[in-house]
C-alpha cells in the first residue's frame, strides 16, 4: 500500500504567494488605467472645447452687433435733436430770404431799392435779438482782445489807450457767449519823444541835428 505524503504548510506557501501576486498585478493594472484616465483627455474633450469656443464667438459677435446698432441709433437721435433745435430759427430766417427775393425781383429806383434793403436789415436785426444775439460794440470803444480782433494798427496822438477807430466786420455775442469777434482797426497812442532832463546835454547826433535845423545859428 502506497502512502502519499501530505502537503504541509510549506507546500501551500508558494500557491498563496502566487495568488497574492496575481491579485497585486490586477490591482496595479487598475491603478495604472485610473491614472491614465485622469492624465489623458477624454475622447470628447476637444469637441466640448470647440463647442464652448463657438458659443463664446457667437456671443462676442452679437455683442459687437448690438454695440454698432446702439452707436447708429445714438447718431440718428443726435442728428434728429440737432435738426429739431435748428428748425425753429431757420424757419424764422426763411422770411428774411423771402423779402430779399422780393427786393431782387422788383423793378424799383435806387432809393426804393435801398429802402427795401434797409427794411430787411431791420427785420434781420429784430430776428437776431429774438434769439438773444447782440452786436459787439466796437467803434470808438477801448480795444478788448476778448471780443475784438485787430487786423490793422496805426499810431494816433488823439488817443491815450488802444482804441477802435474802424469796424471792418461786426462781431456778435449770444447770451454773453462770443459767436464771432469783431475785425477792427486799432489806433495806438503815439510814443512820446525822449526829452533830456535839464542840465543834460543831448547826444552828439541830436545836437548836430538841432544845429542843422537852426541853420547853425
Phi and psi in degrees as GROMACS dihedral restraints (atoms count N, CA, C in turn):
[ dihedral_restraints ]
;  ai    aj    ak    al  type     phi  dphi    fc
    3     4     5     6     1   -98.7    20    10
    4     5     6     7     1   127.1    20    10
    6     7     8     9     1  -101.9    20    10
    7     8     9    10     1   120.9    20    10
    9    10    11    12     1   -80.8    20    10
   10    11    12    13     1   134.0    20    10
   12    13    14    15     1   -67.4    20    10
   13    14    15    16     1   140.1    20    10
   15    16    17    18     1   -79.7    20    10
   16    17    18    19     1   145.4    20    10
   18    19    20    21     1   -79.3    20    10
   19    20    21    22     1   125.5    20    10
   21    22    23    24     1   -91.2    20    10
   22    23    24    25     1  -176.9    20    10
   24    25    26    27     1   -58.9    20    10
   25    26    27    28     1   -32.5    20    10
   27    28    29    30     1   -63.8    20    10
   28    29    30    31     1   -36.1    20    10
   30    31    32    33     1   -74.0    20    10
   31    32    33    34     1   -21.8    20    10
   33    34    35    36     1   -84.9    20    10
   34    35    36    37     1   -15.8    20    10
   36    37    38    39     1   -65.2    20    10
   37    38    39    40     1   -46.6    20    10
   39    40    41    42     1   -60.9    20    10
   40    41    42    43     1   -36.8    20    10
   42    43    44    45     1   -65.7    20    10
   43    44    45    46     1   -40.2    20    10
   45    46    47    48     1   -66.5    20    10
   46    47    48    49     1   -40.5    20    10
   48    49    50    51     1   -65.7    20    10
   49    50    51    52     1   -37.2    20    10
   51    52    53    54     1   -63.6    20    10
   52    53    54    55     1   -40.8    20    10
   54    55    56    57     1   -65.8    20    10
   55    56    57    58     1   -40.5    20    10
   57    58    59    60     1   -67.7    20    10
   58    59    60    61     1   -35.6    20    10
   60    61    62    63     1   -64.6    20    10
   61    62    63    64     1   -41.7    20    10
   63    64    65    66     1   -64.0    20    10
   64    65    66    67     1   -40.6    20    10
   66    67    68    69     1   -65.1    20    10
   67    68    69    70     1   -39.1    20    10
   69    70    71    72     1   -66.4    20    10
   70    71    72    73     1   -40.0    20    10
   72    73    74    75     1   -63.6    20    10
   73    74    75    76     1   -39.9    20    10
   75    76    77    78     1   -64.9    20    10
   76    77    78    79     1   -43.6    20    10
   78    79    80    81     1   -64.3    20    10
   79    80    81    82     1   -39.0    20    10
   81    82    83    84     1   -64.1    20    10
   82    83    84    85     1   -37.6    20    10
   84    85    86    87     1   -64.1    20    10
   85    86    87    88     1   -39.7    20    10
   87    88    89    90     1   -64.5    20    10
   88    89    90    91     1   -40.1    20    10
   90    91    92    93     1   -63.4    20    10
   91    92    93    94     1   -43.3    20    10
   93    94    95    96     1   -61.9    20    10
   94    95    96    97     1   -41.9    20    10
   96    97    98    99     1   -63.8    20    10
   97    98    99   100     1   -39.3    20    10
   99   100   101   102     1   -63.9    20    10
  100   101   102   103     1   -43.3    20    10
  102   103   104   105     1   -63.9    20    10
  103   104   105   106     1   -41.8    20    10
  105   106   107   108     1   -63.7    20    10
  106   107   108   109     1   -36.4    20    10
  108   109   110   111     1   -67.6    20    10
  109   110   111   112     1   -33.3    20    10
  111   112   113   114     1   -75.0    20    10
  112   113   114   115     1   -43.5    20    10
  114   115   116   117     1   -75.5    20    10
  115   116   117   118     1   -41.0    20    10
  117   118   119   120     1   -77.8    20    10
  118   119   120   121     1   146.2    20    10
  120   121   122   123     1   -74.8    20    10
  121   122   123   124     1   140.6    20    10
  123   124   125   126     1   -61.1    20    10
  124   125   126   127     1   157.6    20    10
  126   127   128   129     1   -59.6    20    10
  127   128   129   130     1   -30.3    20    10
  129   130   131   132     1   -99.2    20    10
  130   131   132   133     1    10.8    20    10
  132   133   134   135     1   -66.7    20    10
  133   134   135   136     1   -42.9    20    10
  135   136   137   138     1   -63.0    20    10
  136   137   138   139     1   -43.0    20    10
  138   139   140   141     1   -62.0    20    10
  139   140   141   142     1   -40.2    20    10
  141   142   143   144     1   -65.1    20    10
  142   143   144   145     1   -41.7    20    10
  144   145   146   147     1   -64.7    20    10
  145   146   147   148     1   -40.3    20    10
  147   148   149   150     1   -63.8    20    10
  148   149   150   151     1   -38.2    20    10
  150   151   152   153     1   -66.1    20    10
  151   152   153   154     1   -43.4    20    10
  153   154   155   156     1   -64.0    20    10
  154   155   156   157     1   -39.3    20    10
  156   157   158   159     1   -63.8    20    10
  157   158   159   160     1   -40.5    20    10
  159   160   161   162     1   -64.6    20    10
  160   161   162   163     1   -40.7    20    10
  162   163   164   165     1   -64.4    20    10
  163   164   165   166     1   -43.8    20    10
  165   166   167   168     1   -63.0    20    10
  166   167   168   169     1   -40.9    20    10
  168   169   170   171     1   -64.0    20    10
  169   170   171   172     1   -40.7    20    10
  171   172   173   174     1   -64.2    20    10
  172   173   174   175     1   -40.9    20    10
  174   175   176   177     1   -63.3    20    10
  175   176   177   178     1   -40.8    20    10
  177   178   179   180     1   -64.6    20    10
  178   179   180   181     1   -42.6    20    10
  180   181   182   183     1   -64.1    20    10
  181   182   183   184     1   -39.8    20    10
  183   184   185   186     1   -65.7    20    10
  184   185   186   187     1   -38.8    20    10
  186   187   188   189     1   -64.9    20    10
  187   188   189   190     1   -40.9    20    10
  189   190   191   192     1   -64.6    20    10
  190   191   192   193     1   -40.2    20    10
  192   193   194   195     1   -64.7    20    10
  193   194   195   196     1   -41.8    20    10
  195   196   197   198     1   -63.3    20    10
  196   197   198   199     1   -40.4    20    10
  198   199   200   201     1   -64.2    20    10
  199   200   201   202     1   -41.6    20    10
  201   202   203   204     1   -65.9    20    10
  202   203   204   205     1   -40.2    20    10
  204   205   206   207     1   -64.7    20    10
  205   206   207   208     1   -38.8    20    10
  207   208   209   210     1   -65.2    20    10
  208   209   210   211     1   -40.7    20    10
  210   211   212   213     1   -62.6    20    10
  211   212   213   214     1   -43.4    20    10
  213   214   215   216     1   -64.4    20    10
  214   215   216   217     1   -38.8    20    10
  216   217   218   219     1   -65.6    20    10
  217   218   219   220     1   -40.1    20    10
  219   220   221   222     1   -65.8    20    10
  220   221   222   223     1   -37.5    20    10
  222   223   224   225     1   -63.6    20    10
  223   224   225   226     1   -42.2    20    10
  225   226   227   228     1   -64.4    20    10
  226   227   228   229     1   -43.2    20    10
  228   229   230   231     1   -64.6    20    10
  229   230   231   232     1   -39.5    20    10
  231   232   233   234     1   -64.7    20    10
  232   233   234   235     1   -41.3    20    10
  234   235   236   237     1   -66.1    20    10
  235   236   237   238     1   -41.8    20    10
  237   238   239   240     1   -63.8    20    10
  238   239   240   241     1   -39.1    20    10
  240   241   242   243     1   -65.8    20    10
  241   242   243   244     1   -41.6    20    10
  243   244   245   246     1   -64.1    20    10
  244   245   246   247     1   -42.6    20    10
  246   247   248   249     1   -63.0    20    10
  247   248   249   250     1   -39.3    20    10
  249   250   251   252     1   -64.9    20    10
  250   251   252   253     1   -39.5    20    10
  252   253   254   255     1   -67.8    20    10
  253   254   255   256     1   -37.5    20    10
  255   256   257   258     1   -85.7    20    10
  256   257   258   259     1   -19.8    20    10
  258   259   260   261     1   -63.4    20    10
  259   260   261   262     1   -40.0    20    10
  261   262   263   264     1   -65.4    20    10
  262   263   264   265     1   -53.4    20    10
  264   265   266   267     1   -65.6    20    10
  265   266   267   268     1   -35.4    20    10
  267   268   269   270     1   -66.4    20    10
  268   269   270   271     1   -33.9    20    10
  270   271   272   273     1   -63.8    20    10
  271   272   273   274     1   -35.7    20    10
  273   274   275   276     1   -68.7    20    10
  274   275   276   277     1   -38.8    20    10
  276   277   278   279     1   -69.1    20    10
  277   278   279   280     1   -22.6    20    10
  279   280   281   282     1   -62.0    20    10
  280   281   282   283     1   -30.3    20    10
  282   283   284   285     1   -65.7    20    10
  283   284   285   286     1   -37.5    20    10
  285   286   287   288     1   -65.7    20    10
  286   287   288   289     1   -41.1    20    10
  288   289   290   291     1   -62.4    20    10
  289   290   291   292     1   -39.3    20    10
  291   292   293   294     1   -61.5    20    10
  292   293   294   295     1   -43.1    20    10
  294   295   296   297     1   -67.2    20    10
  295   296   297   298     1   -35.9    20    10
  297   298   299   300     1   -64.1    20    10
  298   299   300   301     1   -41.8    20    10
  300   301   302   303     1   -62.1    20    10
  301   302   303   304     1   -39.9    20    10
  303   304   305   306     1   -65.8    20    10
  304   305   306   307     1   -40.6    20    10
  306   307   308   309     1   -66.3    20    10
  307   308   309   310     1   -39.6    20    10
  309   310   311   312     1   -70.5    20    10
  310   311   312   313     1   -29.0    20    10
  312   313   314   315     1   -88.0    20    10
  313   314   315   316     1   -10.7    20    10
  315   316   317   318     1   -85.5    20    10
  316   317   318   319     1   145.3    20    10
  318   319   320   321     1   -95.6    20    10
  319   320   321   322     1   104.9    20    10
  321   322   323   324     1  -142.7    20    10
  322   323   324   325     1   162.2    20    10
  324   325   326   327     1   -70.3    20    10
  325   326   327   328     1   169.1    20    10
  327   328   329   330     1   -61.4    20    10
  328   329   330   331     1   -41.1    20    10
  330   331   332   333     1   -65.4    20    10
  331   332   333   334     1   -42.8    20    10
  333   334   335   336     1   -65.3    20    10
  334   335   336   337     1   -38.6    20    10
  336   337   338   339     1   -64.0    20    10
  337   338   339   340     1   -42.3    20    10
  339   340   341   342     1   -63.4    20    10
  340   341   342   343     1   -41.5    20    10
  342   343   344   345     1   -62.2    20    10
  343   344   345   346     1   -39.2    20    10
  345   346   347   348     1   -66.3    20    10
  346   347   348   349     1   -41.2    20    10
  348   349   350   351     1   -64.9    20    10
  349   350   351   352     1   -40.5    20    10
  351   352   353   354     1   -62.8    20    10
  352   353   354   355     1   -38.8    20    10
  354   355   356   357     1   -63.1    20    10
  355   356   357   358     1   -41.2    20    10
  357   358   359   360     1   -66.0    20    10
  358   359   360   361     1   -36.8    20    10
  360   361   362   363     1   -64.5    20    10
  361   362   363   364     1   -40.1    20    10
  363   364   365   366     1   -64.4    20    10
  364   365   366   367     1   -39.0    20    10
  366   367   368   369     1   -63.2    20    10
  367   368   369   370     1   -40.5    20    10
  369   370   371   372     1   -64.5    20    10
  370   371   372   373     1   -41.8    20    10
  372   373   374   375     1   -62.6    20    10
  373   374   375   376     1   -41.8    20    10
  375   376   377   378     1   -63.0    20    10
  376   377   378   379     1   -38.6    20    10
  378   379   380   381     1   -66.8    20    10
  379   380   381   382     1   -40.2    20    10
  381   382   383   384     1   -64.9    20    10
  382   383   384   385     1   -41.9    20    10
  384   385   386   387     1   -65.2    20    10
  385   386   387   388     1   -29.7    20    10
  387   388   389   390     1   -63.3    20    10
  388   389   390   391     1   -30.0    20    10
  390   391   392   393     1   -99.7    20    10
  391   392   393   394     1    22.3    20    10
  393   394   395   396     1    62.6    20    10
  394   395   396   397     1    31.5    20    10
  396   397   398   399     1  -100.2    20    10
  397   398   399   400     1   122.6    20    10
  399   400   401   402     1  -124.2    20    10
  400   401   402   403     1   145.8    20    10
  402   403   404   405     1   -74.3    20    10
  403   404   405   406     1   152.3    20    10
  405   406   407   408     1   -82.1    20    10
  406   407   408   409     1   129.5    20    10
  408   409   410   411     1   -72.6    20    10
  409   410   411   412     1   121.2    20    10
  411   412   413   414     1  -126.7    20    10
  412   413   414   415     1   -52.6    20    10
  414   415   416   417     1   -61.9    20    10
  415   416   417   418     1   127.4    20    10
  417   418   419   420     1    65.3    20    10
  418   419   420   421     1    12.8    20    10
  420   421   422   423     1   -93.9    20    10
  421   422   423   424     1   155.1    20    10
  423   424   425   426     1   -64.6    20    10
  424   425   426   427     1   135.3    20    10
  426   427   428   429     1   -60.6    20    10
  427   428   429   430     1   127.1    20    10
  429   430   431   432     1  -122.7    20    10
  430   431   432   433     1   109.6    20    10
  432   433   434   435     1   -64.2    20    10
  433   434   435   436     1   -13.4    20    10
  435   436   437   438     1   -74.4    20    10
  436   437   438   439     1   -27.1    20    10
  438   439   440   441     1  -127.6    20    10
  439   440   441   442     1    -8.5    20    10
  441   442   443   444     1  -115.2    20    10
  442   443   444   445     1   144.6    20    10
  444   445   446   447     1  -122.0    20    10
  445   446   447   448     1   110.9    20    10
  447   448   449   450     1   -78.7    20    10
  448   449   450   451     1   119.8    20    10
  450   451   452   453     1  -109.4    20    10
  451   452   453   454     1    -8.7    20    10
  453   454   455   456     1  -152.4    20    10
  454   455   456   457     1   152.3    20    10
  456   457   458   459     1  -144.3    20    10
  457   458   459   460     1   145.7    20    10
  459   460   461   462     1  -148.4    20    10
  460   461   462   463     1   154.3    20    10
  462   463   464   465     1   -90.4    20    10
  463   464   465   466     1   144.4    20    10
  465   466   467   468     1  -147.8    20    10
  466   467   468   469     1   136.1    20    10
  468   469   470   471     1   -82.8    20    10
  469   470   471   472     1    -4.9    20    10
  471   472   473   474     1   -90.0    20    10
  472   473   474   475     1    -5.8    20    10
  474   475   476   477     1  -122.1    20    10
  475   476   477   478     1   147.8    20    10
  477   478   479   480     1  -109.4    20    10
  478   479   480   481     1     3.5    20    10
  480   481   482   483     1  -155.8    20    10
  481   482   483   484     1   158.7    20    10
  483   484   485   486     1   -54.6    20    10
  484   485   486   487     1   123.8    20    10
  486   487   488   489     1  -132.9    20    10
  487   488   489   490     1   140.4    20    10
  489   490   491   492     1   -77.1    20    10
  490   491   492   493     1   122.4    20    10
  492   493   494   495     1  -110.5    20    10
  493   494   495   496     1   -12.0    20    10
  495   496   497   498     1  -154.1    20    10
  496   497   498   499     1   136.5    20    10
  498   499   500   501     1  -104.9    20    10
  499   500   501   502     1   114.0    20    10
  501   502   503   504     1   -88.6    20    10
  502   503   504   505     1   -32.1    20    10
  504   505   506   507     1  -149.8    20    10
  505   506   507   508     1   128.8    20    10
  507   508   509   510     1   -73.0    20    10
  508   509   510   511     1   141.1    20    10
  510   511   512   513     1  -100.3    20    10
  511   512   513   514     1   162.3    20    10
  513   514   515   516     1  -140.2    20    10
  514   515   516   517     1   148.4    20    10
  516   517   518   519     1  -123.8    20    10
  517   518   519   520     1   156.2    20    10
  519   520   521   522     1  -133.7    20    10
  520   521   522   523     1   108.8    20    10
  522   523   524   525     1    52.8    20    10
  523   524   525   526     1    51.5    20    10
  525   526   527   528     1    69.7    20    10
  526   527   528   529     1     7.3    20    10
  528   529   530   531     1  -105.6    20    10
  529   530   531   532     1   129.2    20    10
  531   532   533   534     1   -72.3    20    10
  532   533   534   535     1   122.3    20    10
  534   535   536   537     1   -88.4    20    10
  535   536   537   538     1   -41.5    20    10
  537   538   539   540     1  -155.9    20    10
  538   539   540   541     1   131.1    20    10
  540   541   542   543     1   -73.5    20    10
  541   542   543   544     1   149.6    20    10
  543   544   545   546     1   -81.1    20    10
  544   545   546   547     1   134.2    20    10
  546   547   548   549     1   -90.0    20    10
  547   548   549   550     1   120.9    20    10
  549   550   551   552     1  -136.0    20    10
  550   551   552   553     1   163.5    20    10
  552   553   554   555     1  -104.6    20    10
  553   554   555   556     1   133.5    20    10
  555   556   557   558     1  -115.9    20    10
  556   557   558   559     1   134.3    20    10
  558   559   560   561     1   -96.2    20    10
  559   560   561   562     1   127.1    20    10
  561   562   563   564     1  -104.5    20    10
  562   563   564   565     1   145.3    20    10
  564   565   566   567     1   -60.1    20    10
  565   566   567   568     1   138.9    20    10
  567   568   569   570     1   -68.8    20    10
  568   569   570   571     1   141.4    20    10
  570   571   572   573     1   -70.3    20    10
  571   572   573   574     1   129.0    20    10
  573   574   575   576     1   -68.8    20    10
  574   575   576   577     1   146.4    20    10
  576   577   578   579     1   -75.6    20    10
  577   578   579   580     1   140.4    20    10
  579   580   581   582     1   -74.2    20    10
  580   581   582   583     1   121.0    20    10
  582   583   584   585     1  -111.7    20    10
  583   584   585   586     1   121.3    20    10
  585   586   587   588     1   -67.5    20    10
  586   587   588   589     1   146.0    20    10
  588   589   590   591     1   -63.5    20    10
  589   590   591   592     1   163.6    20    10
  591   592   593   594     1   -63.2    20    10
  592   593   594   595     1   136.3    20    10
  594   595   596   597     1    89.8    20    10
  595   596   597   598     1    -1.9    20    10
  597   598   599   600     1  -110.9    20    10
  598   599   600   601     1   123.7    20    10
  600   601   602   603     1   -71.9    20    10
  601   602   603   604     1   140.9    20    10
  603   604   605   606     1   -68.3    20    10
  604   605   606   607     1   160.3    20    10
  606   607   608   609     1   -58.2    20    10
  607   608   609   610     1   159.3    20    10
  609   610   611   612     1   -56.0    20    10
  610   611   612   613     1   -42.6    20    10
  612   613   614   615     1   -62.8    20    10
  613   614   615   616     1   -41.6    20    10
  615   616   617   618     1   -66.5    20    10
  616   617   618   619     1   -37.5    20    10
  618   619   620   621     1   -67.5    20    10
  619   620   621   622     1   -40.1    20    10
  621   622   623   624     1   -64.0    20    10
  622   623   624   625     1   -39.9    20    10
  624   625   626   627     1   -65.8    20    10
  625   626   627   628     1   -37.2    20    10
  627   628   629   630     1   -65.7    20    10
  628   629   630   631     1   -41.4    20    10
  630   631   632   633     1   -64.5    20    10
  631   632   633   634     1   -39.6    20    10
  633   634   635   636     1   -66.1    20    10
  634   635   636   637     1   -36.5    20    10
  636   637   638   639     1   -69.7    20    10
  637   638   639   640     1   -32.3    20    10
  639   640   641   642     1   -89.3    20    10
  640   641   642   643     1    -1.9    20    10
  642   643   644   645     1    80.0    20    10
  643   644   645   646     1    19.3    20    10
  645   646   647   648     1    78.2    20    10
  646   647   648   649     1    12.1    20    10
